[in-house]
Amino acid sequence: PAKPVIVLMHGSGLTHIVWSLHEQFLASKGYSILSIDLPGRGSSEGPSIKSIEEIAEWIKKLMKKLKIKEISFIGHSQGCLVGLEFASRFPKLIKSLVLVGGSYELPVNPILIDYADGGDMKSVELMMKWGYEGVKKFIGGNPVQKIINSPRQVQEGLAVDLRACNNYKNGLKAAGNVSCPTLCILGDKDKMVPLDKGKKMVEKIKNSKLEVLKECGHMIIFEKAFEMREI
C-alpha cells in the first residue's frame, strides 16, 4: 500500500498474461503492479463488460475495493480507450497515463466482428495477421493463440470487446480532457492503428509525449517488449 500503483490494462479478448515481460520489471522499479483480468477474462468471473465507459467505472470501483487513492495507468489497444475515458472522468484518481498502440477511436473491421460473434477461431487468425509487423515466430507459440483458444472465449470475450471498441465515440472529447502527463508509444508498421492516426491522438492530449518504435506492428508489448519497458 505504501508504493505507487501501476494498473496494466490488456487489449481485446486478452488477459493479464500479455504483461508477463513487463510486470516484474516495473515492480523492480518500486511500484505495486495491478495487472488486471477484466470480468469474463482469465481468472476474473462474471459476464464481460460491454462498453468502454463501463470499464472505466469498473476501474474506479476496483480502486475503492482495494483502497487505492491514485494510479498510473498503462493500456494497450482497447486499454488505451479505457485509459482515455478513465483519465477524462476521474482526473483526481490518475497520476500519469501510458497509451500503447492506440488512438482515441478503434473502429473494427466488420468481417472480424462477424467471425468473433460466431465464435469462429478465424477471428483470432485475422487479429494476429493484422496485429504484427511481418511474420513473427514465438518460442512456445503465439501468446494471443494461447490466451484466446476456444470458440467460447471468442464469442463471450473477444466479440464483446471488439464491439465495445467499435461503439466507443467519446475518445476525441476524452483525449481533449486528459490533463495528467501522458506517454504515447506507437509502432511505425501498425496496421490496426496507423501511425498518422495515433499521432492525431497525441496532438489532442495537452501534456503528452510521443515515442515511435521502428519496424513494429500493433502488438508492441510482445514485439518490442524490452524497448517499450525502458521507454
N, C-alpha and C positions, 0 to 999 in steps of 0.2 A: 503493500500500500504506500510505502514511502517513496517509491520510484515513479518517474513519469511513465505514463501508459501509452503504448502504440497499439492501435487497433488495425489489424490486417484484414482486408475485405476482398474475397475472391470474386471471380467473374462468373458468367452464366453457366449454371449446371455443375459448377466445380465445388471444391471443398477447401478447407484449410491446408490440405496436403500440398497445394501449389506453392506454399510459402516455406517448404522444407529447407531450401537453401538460404533463407533469409532470417528465420526465427532466431536461431542460436547466435548468429552474427549480431543481430540487433540487441539481443539480450546481453551479449558480452560488452555492449557499449553503455550499459547501465539503465536499460529500460525494462519495464514489465511489458511482456508481449501478450496481447489478447488476440489470438488467431482464431477467427470465427468460422463456424459452420452455420450458415443460415438455416432456419427451420426447414425440415424436409431434406437436409443435406447431411452427408457424413454421419456424425454422432448426434445430430440435433433432431429431436422429434417434432411432430406436428406437420400441418399442411404448409406448402410453400406460400410465401408472401407474394401477392400478385402485383404490387406496384412499387416503384422506386420510393415514392413518398412514404408508404407504409414501412418500408425497410429502414428509412431514416428515423422514423418514430420508434421503431423496434430497437435501434441502437441506443436511443435515449433511455428507453425502459431498461435495457441491459446495463447501462451505466448506473442507473438508480439502484438496480438489484445488487450490483457489485460494489456500490458506494464509491464510484469513481466520479470525481468532480470535473476532470478535464482530460481530453485525449489529443494525441496526434493521430492522424488517420492516413493510412496508405491503402489505396484502392486500385485494382486492376480492371480495365474494361468496364463491365457493368458496375464494378465497385467505384469507378470514377463518378458515375451518375449519382450513386449513393453519397459519395463524399461531397459533391457539389450541393446536393439537396440538404444534407445534414449541416454543412457549414453555413449555408444560407439561412436555414431555420433556427439554428442554435449557436450563434456566434460566440456566446459566453462559455460554451462547453468544449470548444475546439481551439487548440493551441497552434497547430500547423497542419497542412494538407499536402499529401503527395499523390499525384494522379499519374498512373502508368498506363500507356496505351489507350488513352480515352479522349473523348471530346464532350461537348455539352449535349450532344444527341448521338444516339447509336441506332439508326434505322437498320432493320434486319431484313435480309432477302426473303421474300415470301415463300420461295421454294424451301428454304431452310426451316422456316416456321411450320410449313405443311408436313415435312418429314418428321419434325420433332413432335408435333401434335399427334401423329400416328404411331409414335414410339419406334420409328424407323431408325436403326443404327446408322443409316446412311447420313443422318444429320451430323453425327459425330465425325464421320469421314470428311464431310464438307467443311465443318468447322476447322478441322486440322489443316485441310488443304488451303483454306483462306487465311488461317491463323499464323502460319510460319513463313519465313523468308526461305524459299527454295525447299529442297527435300532434306529434312532433318532426321538423323538417326539417333536413337536414345538407347543407352545401356539399360537393359531390362525392360524396354518397351516405352511407348509414348505415354507420358503422365496423364494426358486427357483421356485416353482409352482405358487406363486403369481406374479412373475415377467414375467416368460415365460408361458403365459396362453392361447395362441391361435395358431392354425396352421400357421397363417401368421407370427407371431413373431418367430416361429421355423424356417420357411423357409427363411425369409428375414433377420433374425438376427443371431440366433444360428448356422444355417448351414454355413453362410458366415464366422463366427468367427472360427468354427471348421476347415474349410478348410484353413483359414489363419494360424492357429496353425500348421496344418499338413504340410503345404507348406513351413514353415519357416526353412531355412537351415543355417542361419548365426549366430545362437546362440553361438556356441562354439568359433568362432572368436570374436564375440562381448564381450563375458564374459572375454576373454583374454585382451581386450582393456579397460575394465572398470577400472578407476583409482580413483573414489571417494569412500569414506567409504561406505561399503555395509553390511547390516544385512540380513541374510537368515533365515527365520523361516519355519521349516518343521514339518509335523506330522509323528509320528513313524508308523502309521497304514494307511498311504496314499496309495490307490490303483492306483490312476492316476499318481502320481509322487512318485514311491517307494523311500524310504529313501536313499538307496545307489546311486540312480540316482541324487537325489537332492544334495547329498554330492559331487558328481563329479563336479557340477556347482560351489560349494563353493571353491573347490580346484583350479578352473581356475581363480577365481576372486582374484586379488592380495591383496587388502585391505579389506578382508571380515571376518565376524564373523558369527558363526552358533549357532542357538538355536533350540532345538528339543522339541516339545510338546508331552507328553506321552498320550497314548490312544486317539489319534486324527487322523482323516482322512484328506481328501483334503480340506474340507470346514472349514478351520481353523478360518476364520473371523466370522463364526457363532458358530462353535463347542467350540472354546476356546477363544472367543472374549475378555474376561476380562484379561485372562493371556497374550494374544497376545499384547494388547494395553499397558500393563505395561512394557513388554519387549521393 
